[in-house]
């Protein structure tokens, strides 16, 4: 799923950290990085984070409850 206009990075990571299953960031090259890893959070998002806003990223979640959490975050 594409996630757009993330303005509160800390809140986004709180939602990701609350997920039970794996949540991955899909890079432009097609690599998948585990967003539940703090190291991956800092390293991978340093490339897409600009001026306090993440314009768009693609993430994959495998558990239905996690997908619902992420969708609720995006809509809220």
N, CA, C and O atoms as a MOPAC input file, in Angstrom:
PM7 MOZYME 1SCF
protein

 N      0.83600 1    -1.16800 1     0.00000 1
 C      0.00000 1     0.00000 1     0.00000 1
 C      0.88300 1     1.23300 1     0.00000 1
 O      1.96600 1     1.23600 1     0.58400 1
 N      0.41600 1     2.26600 1    -0.65200 1
 C      1.12000 1     3.54200 1    -0.67800 1
 C      0.64700 1     4.36900 1     0.50400 1
 O     -0.55200 1     4.47700 1     0.76300 1
 N      1.58700 1     4.94300 1     1.20700 1
 C      1.28300 1     5.83400 1     2.32300 1
 C      1.81100 1     7.20300 1     1.93100 1
 O      2.97500 1     7.34300 1     1.55500 1
 N      0.95000 1     8.21500 1     2.02100 1
 C      1.32400 1     9.54900 1     1.56100 1
 C      1.20500 1    10.57300 1     2.67700 1
 O      0.41000 1    10.43200 1     3.60700 1
 N      2.01800 1    11.59900 1     2.55100 1
 C      1.94800 1    12.78600 1     3.41700 1
 C      2.02900 1    12.45200 1     4.89500 1
 O      1.16600 1    12.84600 1     5.67900 1
 N      3.06000 1    11.73000 1     5.26800 1
 C      3.29000 1    11.43400 1     6.68600 1
 C      3.94500 1    12.66200 1     7.30100 1
 O      5.09900 1    12.97700 1     7.00800 1
 N      3.20200 1    13.34800 1     8.15100 1
 C      3.69700 1    14.57300 1     8.77000 1
 C      4.25900 1    14.31800 1    10.17200 1
 O      5.17200 1    15.01600 1    10.61200 1
 N      3.72200 1    13.33400 1    10.85900 1
 C      4.17200 1    13.01600 1    12.21200 1
 C      4.90000 1    11.67200 1    12.17000 1
 O      4.28700 1    10.61400 1    12.31000 1
 N      6.20100 1    11.73600 1    11.97700 1
 C      7.02300 1    10.53400 1    11.82600 1
 C      6.95800 1     9.67900 1    13.08800 1
 O      6.87000 1     8.45400 1    13.00600 1
 N      7.00100 1    10.32100 1    14.25400 1
 C      6.96700 1     9.57300 1    15.51400 1
 C      5.66700 1     8.77700 1    15.63900 1
 O      5.68600 1     7.61500 1    16.04600 1
 N      4.55200 1     9.39100 1    15.29400 1
 C      3.26500 1     8.68800 1    15.37200 1
 C      3.22300 1     7.54100 1    14.37100 1
 O      2.71200 1     6.46700 1    14.68900 1
 N      3.74600 1     7.74700 1    13.17600 1
 C      3.79400 1     6.68000 1    12.17900 1
 C      4.56700 1     5.48600 1    12.73000 1
 O      4.11900 1     4.34700 1    12.59800 1
 N      5.72800 1     5.73400 1    13.35000 1
 C      6.52300 1     4.64300 1    13.90700 1
 C      5.82900 1     3.98600 1    15.09600 1
 O      5.98800 1     2.78400 1    15.31000 1
 N      5.06700 1     4.74600 1    15.87000 1
 C      4.30500 1     4.13400 1    16.97200 1
 C      3.28200 1     3.14300 1    16.41300 1
 O      3.09000 1     2.06000 1    16.96700 1
 N      2.63200 1     3.52000 1    15.32100 1
 C      1.66400 1     2.61400 1    14.69000 1
 C      2.38900 1     1.38100 1    14.15700 1
 O      1.93200 1     0.25900 1    14.37500 1
 N      3.50600 1     1.57000 1    13.46700 1
 C      4.28100 1     0.43700 1    12.94100 1
 C      4.73800 1    -0.46300 1    14.08900 1
 O      4.62300 1    -1.68600 1    14.00700 1
 N      5.25300 1     0.14100 1    15.15400 1
 C      5.74400 1    -0.65100 1    16.29300 1
 C      4.62100 1    -1.42800 1    16.97500 1
 O      4.87400 1    -2.47500 1    17.57200 1
 N      3.39500 1    -0.93900 1    16.89800 1
 C      2.27000 1    -1.62600 1    17.53400 1
 C      1.75200 1    -2.79700 1    16.69300 1
 O      0.94700 1    -3.59700 1    17.17000 1
 N      2.20500 1    -2.89400 1    15.46300 1
 C      1.76800 1    -3.99900 1    14.60100 1
 C      2.34000 1    -5.31400 1    15.11300 1
 O      3.46100 1    -5.35800 1    15.61800 1
 N      1.57200 1    -6.37100 1    14.98200 1
 C      1.98900 1    -7.68600 1    15.47200 1
 C      2.90200 1    -8.40100 1    14.49900 1
 O      3.83200 1    -9.09500 1    14.91200 1
 N      2.64900 1    -8.24200 1    13.21500 1
 C      3.43300 1    -8.93800 1    12.19400 1
 C      4.48500 1    -8.02700 1    11.58300 1
 O      4.75200 1    -6.93100 1    12.07600 1
 N      5.06400 1    -8.50200 1    10.51400 1
 C      6.09500 1    -7.76800 1     9.80200 1
 C      5.48100 1    -6.63200 1     8.99000 1
 O      4.44300 1    -6.79600 1     8.35000 1
 N      6.14300 1    -5.48100 1     9.03100 1
 C      5.77800 1    -4.33200 1     8.19700 1
 C      7.04900 1    -3.94600 1     7.45200 1
 O      8.08500 1    -3.68600 1     8.06400 1
 N      6.95900 1    -3.91200 1     6.12800 1
 C      8.14400 1    -3.66700 1     5.32100 1
 C      7.99600 1    -2.40700 1     4.48100 1
 O      6.91100 1    -2.07500 1     4.00400 1
 N      9.11500 1    -1.71800 1     4.31700 1
 C      9.21400 1    -0.60500 1     3.38100 1
 C      9.73200 1    -1.18500 1     2.08000 1
 O     10.72900 1    -1.90700 1     2.07700 1
 N      9.06800 1    -0.87700 1     0.97000 1
 C      9.51400 1    -1.32900 1    -0.34400 1
 C     10.25000 1    -0.16300 1    -0.99800 1
 O      9.66800 1     0.89700 1    -1.23000 1
 N     11.52200 1    -0.36500 1    -1.29000 1
 C     12.31900 1     0.68500 1    -1.91200 1
 C     11.99900 1     0.77800 1    -3.40300 1
 O     11.33700 1    -0.09700 1    -3.96100 1
 N     12.47300 1     1.83600 1    -4.03200 1
 C     12.27800 1     2.00000 1    -5.47200 1
 C     12.91400 1     0.85300 1    -6.25900 1
 O     12.47100 1     0.52200 1    -7.35900 1
 N     13.95900 1     0.25300 1    -5.68300 1
 C     14.64300 1    -0.86000 1    -6.34000 1
 C     13.93600 1    -2.18900 1    -6.10000 1
 O     14.32400 1    -3.20900 1    -6.67000 1
 N     12.90200 1    -2.18500 1    -5.26000 1
 C     12.15800 1    -3.40100 1    -4.97200 1
 C     12.63100 1    -4.15500 1    -3.74400 1
 O     12.09200 1    -5.21200 1    -3.41700 1
 N     13.63900 1    -3.62000 1    -3.05900 1
 C     14.10500 1    -4.24300 1    -1.81800 1
 C     13.06500 1    -4.02200 1    -0.73500 1
 O     12.33100 1    -3.03500 1    -0.75600 1
 N     13.00700 1    -4.95500 1     0.21700 1
 C     12.06700 1    -4.82800 1     1.33600 1
 C     12.84900 1    -4.74700 1     2.63100 1
 O     13.67300 1    -5.60900 1     2.93900 1
 N     12.57100 1    -3.68400 1     3.38700 1
 C     13.27000 1    -3.44300 1     4.64600 1
 C     12.27600 1    -3.50000 1     5.79300 1
 O     11.20000 1    -2.90500 1     5.72400 1
 N     12.63700 1    -4.21200 1     6.83900 1
 C     11.76800 1    -4.40700 1     7.99600 1
 C     11.64300 1    -3.09700 1     8.78200 1
 O     12.60400 1    -2.64600 1     9.40600 1
 N     10.44600 1    -2.49100 1     8.74600 1
 C     10.24300 1    -1.22700 1     9.45100 1
 C     10.10100 1    -1.39000 1    10.95400 1
 O     10.08100 1    -0.39400 1    11.67800 1
 N     10.00400 1    -2.60400 1    11.43600 1
 C      9.94300 1    -2.78400 1    12.88700 1
 C     11.34000 1    -2.75000 1    13.49200 1
 O     11.48300 1    -2.67900 1    14.71200 1
 N     12.35800 1    -2.79800 1    12.66300 1
 C     13.73600 1    -2.66200 1    13.10800 1
 C     14.06800 1    -1.18100 1    13.22400 1
 O     13.91700 1    -0.43200 1    12.25900 1
 N     14.51500 1    -0.75900 1    14.38700 1
 C     14.86000 1     0.65400 1    14.59400 1
 C     15.96900 1     1.08600 1    13.63700 1
 O     15.93100 1     2.19800 1    13.10900 1
 N     16.94100 1     0.23000 1    13.41300 1
 C     18.02600 1     0.57700 1    12.50500 1
 C     17.48500 1     0.80800 1    11.10100 1
 O     17.85800 1     1.78200 1    10.44700 1
 N     16.62100 1    -0.06700 1    10.63600 1
 C     16.02500 1     0.11000 1     9.30500 1
 C     15.15400 1     1.36000 1     9.24200 1
 O     15.10000 1     2.02700 1     8.20800 1
 N     14.47800 1     1.67800 1    10.33000 1
 C     13.65600 1     2.89200 1    10.35300 1
 C     14.52500 1     4.10800 1    10.07200 1
 O     14.17700 1     4.94900 1     9.24300 1
 N     15.65100 1     4.20100 1    10.76000 1
 C     16.51100 1     5.36800 1    10.60300 1
 C     17.23500 1     5.38400 1     9.26900 1
 O     17.30600 1     6.41700 1     8.60500 1
 N     17.76800 1     4.24600 1     8.88400 1
 C     18.55500 1     4.18800 1     7.65400 1
 C     17.68500 1     4.34300 1     6.41600 1
 O     17.98900 1     5.15000 1     5.53700 1
 N     16.60800 1     3.57600 1     6.34500 1
 C     15.79700 1     3.57800 1     5.13100 1
 C     15.01800 1     4.87100 1     4.95300 1
 O     14.91600 1     5.37600 1     3.83600 1
 N     14.47400 1     5.41100 1     6.01700 1
 C     13.66200 1     6.60700 1     5.88500 1
 C     14.49100 1     7.87600 1     5.79200 1
 O     13.96200 1     8.93000 1     5.43800 1
 N     15.77900 1     7.79800 1     6.10200 1
 C     16.64700 1     8.96400 1     5.91900 1
 C     16.67500 1     9.36800 1     4.45300 1
 O     16.87800 1    10.53800 1     4.13100 1
 N     16.47100 1     8.40100 1     3.56500 1
 C     16.50100 1     8.68300 1     2.13000 1
 C     15.20600 1     9.31600 1     1.63000 1
 O     15.23300 1    10.04100 1     0.63500 1
 N     14.07300 1     9.06600 1     2.28700 1
 C     12.79700 1     9.60100 1     1.80500 1
 C     12.27200 1    10.74200 1     2.67300 1
 O     11.30300 1    11.40500 1     2.30100 1
 N     12.89300 1    10.97500 1     3.81100 1
 C     12.44900 1    12.01000 1     4.74600 1
 C     13.03300 1    13.34900 1     4.32300 1
 O     14.24900 1    13.48500 1     4.18800 1
 N     12.17900 1    14.32700 1     4.11700 1
 C     12.65600 1    15.63000 1     3.66900 1
 C     11.78200 1    16.73100 1     4.26800 1
 O     10.56700 1    16.74500 1     4.06700 1
 N     12.38100 1    17.61500 1     4.97400 1
 C     11.67700 1    18.78500 1     5.49100 1
 C     10.53200 1    18.46900 1     6.43600 1
 O      9.54600 1    19.20500 1     6.45700 1
 N     10.62400 1    17.39700 1     7.22100 1
 C      9.58100 1    17.07100 1     8.17900 1
 C      8.38500 1    16.36100 1     7.58300 1
 O      7.36200 1    16.21800 1     8.25100 1
 N      8.48900 1    15.90700 1     6.32800 1
 C      7.36200 1    15.27200 1     5.65400 1
 C      7.85200 1    14.13000 1     4.78700 1
 O      8.84900 1    14.26300 1     4.07800 1
 N      7.15500 1    13.01200 1     4.84400 1
 C      7.40100 1    11.92900 1     3.90300 1
 C      6.27500 1    12.00600 1     2.88700 1
 O      5.11200 1    11.77500 1     3.21900 1
 N      6.62000 1    12.32800 1     1.65600 1
 C      5.59800 1    12.50500 1     0.62500 1
 C      4.89200 1    11.20300 1     0.28400 1
 O      3.66300 1    11.15100 1     0.25400 1
 N      5.66300 1    10.14700 1     0.02700 1
 C      5.04400 1     8.87400 1    -0.33000 1
 C      6.03500 1     7.74500 1    -0.13600 1
 O      7.19700 1     7.84300 1    -0.53000 1
 N      5.55500 1     6.66300 1     0.48100 1
 C      6.33200 1     5.43300 1     0.57500 1
 C      5.39100 1     4.26800 1     0.31100 1
 O      4.17200 1     4.39200 1     0.42500 1
 N      5.97700 1     3.14800 1    -0.04100 1
 C      5.18100 1     1.93300 1    -0.20600 1
 C      5.54200 1     0.98800 1     0.93100 1
 O      6.71600 1     0.70000 1     1.16800 1
 N      4.52300 1     0.51200 1     1.62600 1
 C      4.74600 1    -0.43300 1     2.70600 1
 C      3.88700 1    -1.67300 1     2.48100 1
 O      2.86300 1    -1.63100 1     1.79800 1
 N      4.33400 1    -2.77500 1     3.07500 1
 C      3.61400 1    -4.04100 1     3.00100 1
 C      3.43700 1    -4.55300 1     4.42100 1
 O      4.39600 1    -4.62800 1     5.18900 1
 N      2.21200 1    -4.90200 1     4.76000 1
 C      1.90600 1    -5.55000 1     6.04200 1
 C      1.19400 1    -6.85400 1     5.71100 1
 O      0.44500 1    -6.92600 1     4.73600 1
 N      1.42400 1    -7.87300 1     6.51300 1
 C      0.92100 1    -9.20300 1     6.19600 1
 C     -0.26800 1    -9.62800 1     7.04300 1
 O     -1.02200 1   -10.51600 1     6.64500 1
 N     -0.44600 1    -9.01000 1     8.20300 1
 C     -1.53700 1    -9.37000 1     9.10000 1
 C     -2.71300 1    -8.41600 1     8.89900 1
 O     -2.52400 1    -7.20300 1     8.80500 1
 N     -3.92200 1    -8.96500 1     8.83400 1
 C     -5.12100 1    -8.14700 1     8.60500 1
 C     -5.24700 1    -7.04100 1     9.64800 1
 O     -5.53600 1    -5.89600 1     9.30200 1
 N     -5.03400 1    -7.37100 1    10.91500 1
 C     -5.13800 1    -6.35700 1    11.97600 1
 C     -4.12800 1    -5.23400 1    11.77000 1
 O     -4.42500 1    -4.07100 1    12.04100 1
 N     -2.94800 1    -5.57700 1    11.29800 1
 C     -1.92100 1    -4.56800 1    11.05000 1
 C     -2.30900 1    -3.67800 1     9.87500 1
 O     -2.11600 1    -2.46300 1     9.92000 1
 N     -2.84900 1    -4.27500 1     8.84000 1
 C     -3.31600 1    -3.49800 1     7.68400 1
 C     -4.39500 1    -2.52300 1     8.12900 1
 O     -4.38900 1    -1.35900 1     7.72900 1
 N     -5.31600 1    -2.99500 1     8.95200 1
 C     -6.38500 1    -2.13100 1     9.46600 1
 C     -5.81400 1    -0.96200 1    10.27500 1
 O     -6.27500 1     0.17100 1    10.13500 1
 N     -4.80700 1    -1.23400 1    11.12500 1
 C     -4.17100 1    -0.17200 1    11.91800 1
 C     -3.55200 1     0.88200 1    11.01500 1
 O     -3.70300 1     2.08200 1    11.24700 1
 N     -2.85200 1     0.42100 1     9.98400 1
 C     -2.18200 1     1.35300 1     9.08300 1
 C     -3.19000 1     2.16900 1     8.28000 1
 O     -2.98700 1     3.36300 1     8.05900 1
 N     -4.25200 1     1.54400 1     7.85100 1
 C     -5.29800 1     2.26500 1     7.12000 1
 C     -5.96200 1     3.29600 1     8.01900 1
 O     -6.20500 1     4.42700 1     7.59800 1
 N     -6.25800 1     2.90600 1     9.26100 1
 C     -6.85600 1     3.85000 1    10.21300 1
 C     -5.92100 1     5.03800 1    10.45500 1
 O     -6.37300 1     6.17800 1    10.56000 1
 N     -4.62500 1     4.76700 1    10.54300 1
 C     -3.65200 1     5.84900 1    10.71400 1
 C     -3.71400 1     6.81000 1     9.52100 1
 O     -3.74400 1     8.02800 1     9.69500 1
 N     -3.73300 1     6.24800 1     8.31100 1
 C     -3.73100 1     7.07800 1     7.10700 1
 C     -5.00100 1     7.91000 1     6.98300 1
 O     -4.96600 1     9.03200 1     6.47900 1
 N     -6.11200 1     7.36400 1     7.43800 1
 C     -7.39300 1     8.05900 1     7.33200 1
 C     -7.60900 1     9.05800 1     8.46300 1
 O     -8.42800 1     9.97000 1     8.35500 1
 N     -6.86000 1     8.87000 1     9.55500 1
 C     -7.06300 1     9.71700 1    10.73500 1
 C     -6.24000 1    10.90900 1    10.74600 1
 O     -6.31700 1    11.70400 1    11.68300 1

